[in-house]
Structure formats: structure tokens, C-alpha cells
Amino acid sequence: MAEGAIAQQHSEAKVHTPRARSIREVVFGVNDGLVSITGIIVGVTSSHMSSHGIIIAGLAAVIAAAISMGLGQYLSTAAQNEYFLAERQREYREVKEIPHEERAEVESIYRAQGFDADEVQILTRRTTSDPDRWVDFMMKEELGILMDALDNPWSSSLVMAGAVVAGAVPPILPYLLTPRTNVAEVWAIALAVIVAFGLGALKAKVAKSSWWKSGTQFLLVTAAAVVVGIVGGNLLGHVFA
């Protein structure tokens, strides 16, 4: 095989590693932190809370969101891993207990892929000659499960929590730099909108879709959080004034 082809395969393999898949957690976490904390920080500002109180409320919300999203990511990743492993064990049992049925399934899969009768027999014999290869084949072709999709729950949860904190920085940072809440609010909204659009554009680059459309979608979601925060904050400020 040519060196260029080997390099290309190596590059493509990296795309499917757990590290590359963490892009999903990063985008989701940053967006969640950005939208939720922007809505909260703008809301408490509109309720005429003091600068000190706004910072405390914002930081408390960041801590709660990071812990909640991190633990949620841990539980979902662990549950997915448990499901994948359970399916793998089931396939091992079927290969051992009903090999004729499983071999027939392998043959039908190869036939559906367009191989002729002789090729089906050769490929089936090679696939079923090794239990591990056989089970991996059934997991991939029958169930659509790749065992390299198993992620570390703790790593995924830390990535998610860190992404949430990173997303919360733009709306909170202005309040840490100036005690003038009206000025901080304007900067918080502006930074949130800019980061939201950039995050959408980044997601589009990864997904190979329209950057401006994705950026606008993320921007609109953040804008909606700002509007809800302002309206809700004003209402609460009048009710509890």
C-alpha cells in the first residue's frame, strides 16, 4: 500500500477516536453554559439586583450547571457503554448456542452487500472462523454498533463540565471587570451573541454544513434566552420589589 494511502487511513482513523468525538460534548456543553448563564445573568440584572448579588447568582448557576451536565454526561455515557457490552455478550451467546442461525445471518448480510454465492461462502467461512471477528462483524453489520465507540464516562463528564464553564465565561466576565451593571449587561449580551455565532460556525465546520446558517441558529437561541431573561427579570423585580 502506498505511503499516501497509509497516511490517509491513519488520518481518517483519528477522526473516529474518542478524542475527536468529544467535539460533540464540547459544542453541547459550551452552548448550554452560554445560553443558560446568559439568560440567568441578564435576568437577575433586569431584576435590579446589586452587582455583588449578580456575580454570586451567576457563579452559583455555573457551578450547578457544570455539576448537573457533567453528572448527566457520566450517566448517559455509562449507560451507553453498558448497553453496548450487553449486546456484545448476547452476540457471543448466540454464536455459541445457535451458530447455524448466526452463520445464516452472516451469509444474508454478505448477499445483501452484493457478493456472489462463491464470495459469500468464502467471506462467511473467514468471518466465522474466529469468534471475536464473528461477534465484531455482527455488532457492526447487524446492530450498527462499533466497540471503539465506547467512551470513558469520567473523561466525558469532565469534558462536558469544563465546556459548560467555558461557555459561562463570556456573560459573567463583564460583571467581574466593572461594577456598573448596565454596562456589564450590554457587554455580556454582545459577547454571548458573538460567541454563540462563532460556536455555530464551528459546529458547521465539523458537520460540513452552512456556517452562516448554523451560526444564526445558535445566535437566535442565545437571543431568545436574553429576551426571556430580561422579561422574566423585570417581572420578578416588580413582584418582589
Order of alpha helices (4+ residues) and beta strands (2+ residues): alpha-alpha-alpha-alpha-alpha-alpha-alpha-alpha-alpha
